[in-house]
Every structure is written in structure tokens, then in C-alpha cells.
Amino acid sequence: MELFDSLMLTMPIADVSSAFWDSTLPGKAIVILLFIGSAMAWTIMYTKGVQLRYASRMTDVFLESFRSERMPTALFTKREEYTGTPLNTIYKAGCTALGGELQAHGIDPEDLLMGDMTSEMHRRLTLNQLETLRAVVDRNVADEALNLEDQMGLLATAVSAAPFLGLLGTVWGVMDAFSGMAQSGSAALSAVAPGISGALLTTIVGLIVALPSMIGYNLLTARIRRISVQMDNFAQEFISEIQNSYVIEA
């Protein structure tokens, strides 16, 4: 026990609060700015993580429900809502566009939900109309992808900018420390150690901000990529089902 106590006494202990107060005014400002950036990054990671987790779960539920129906417009007919998943928005936009194309042929859009009636009399879509429908679905896929990536740019900025901002504070602080040493005429380490300690604090804080942000960014990006692939696959599957049910064969 005595040996442990003696080792603890001989080991240098970094006093963060002392380093902060020993730093220059620009150093303090950079540390405060980094702490604000850290709070913003953690807020984005938490809210985005909750949003994407819920969206991923509801996407799986939606796909299971969609694939269990015989007609591609069955969920739209039943007015079922799957909030939280971007596939629901894409699906509703596609069904609405389908109703508009059928209405151009004098068919009540409500009838597109009526099962077997689509087998003959409702097979009125041409390939050009199918391409119009595909464009609507693709546009909504792109819009939903942008919504998923919302605020990810801020998180990426925290990852890339925090270490450089911390390095800027360190270089600035070291310059001030050596400038003060030159003015005082003393080359003693005790004269510059507090200033250098305060200068190095900004690098430490910058890394503390950047490392969790980088891990969170990579995890969130992987989840966004998974949902984006599901959206693309669903768009192709939905258009294929519409073609089989509504398009006039050439």
C-alpha cells in the first residue's frame, strides 16, 4: 500500500481545471467552443440514433406487411399508416400517382384498391405512364434519402474540425508561452510550464470531441446506408408489382 501511495505521489497528475485557467484567452475561448460543439454533436448523435433505430424497425414491419398482401395497393386501400419509415412516404406517393394515371383513363382512383377488378378492366397503364410513376417514386426516394442524412454534415464537421481547432489553440498557446519567456528573460521550465499545459489542453479537448463524433458518425452512416438500400429495393419491387398488375402488355 505504501509503495502504491509513493508511486501515485511521484506520477504527474494532469489538472484540467488548472490547465484551463493557465491558458490564454484565445485558448479558453477555443476550449469553450469545443465544449459547445461536443454538446451539439452528442445531441445530434442521440436524436439521430433514436430516429434511425425507429425507422429501421418500422421499415422491417412495413416490408413484411407489404409482401404479405396479394395486391401492391392493398395497404393504401386499408389506409394503414407506418409512421417513422421513409418507405411509407414513398409508397403513398406511388399509390397516389398511380391513382392519377388511372383517373386519366376515366377510372375512379378508389377502385385501384378493389382487388380482382385490376385483373382486366384496370390494366390501362402504358409503359410511358409506368415510367412517369417510376420517376415519382425515384424522386421520393431521393427526398427521403436527404431527410435521413439531415444534420449528418454538422456531425462530420465536428469530426474533421475539432482536432484542427484544438491544434490551433495549442500552437497559439505555445507561441504565447515562449513569447512570455522571452519578455521575462527567464528560461526556467517553471516559467513556461503552466502556459504550455494550458495550450495542450485544447488538443486534448479537440480529440475528446472528435473521437466519439467519428464513432457515432460511422455507426449512423452505416444505418442510413442500410435504410437507403431498403428504399431502393422497395422502389424497384413496388414498380415491378405495379407493372404486373396494371400495365398493358405490348
HELIX and SHEET records of a PDB file:
HELIX    1   1 GLU A    2  THR A   10  1                                   9    
HELIX    2   2 VAL A   16  ASP A   22  1                                   7    
HELIX    3   3 LEU A   25  SER A   68  1                                  44    
HELIX    4   4 ALA A   74  THR A   77  1                                   4    
HELIX    5   5 PRO A   86  GLN A  103  1                                  18    
HELIX    6   6 PRO A  109  LEU A  113  5                                   5    
HELIX    7   7 GLY A  115  THR A  118  5                                   4    
HELIX    8   8 LEU A  127  LEU A  148  1                                  22    
HELIX    9   9 MET A  152  SER A  184  1                                  33    
HELIX   10  10 LEU A  189  TYR A  246  1                                  58    
END                                                                             
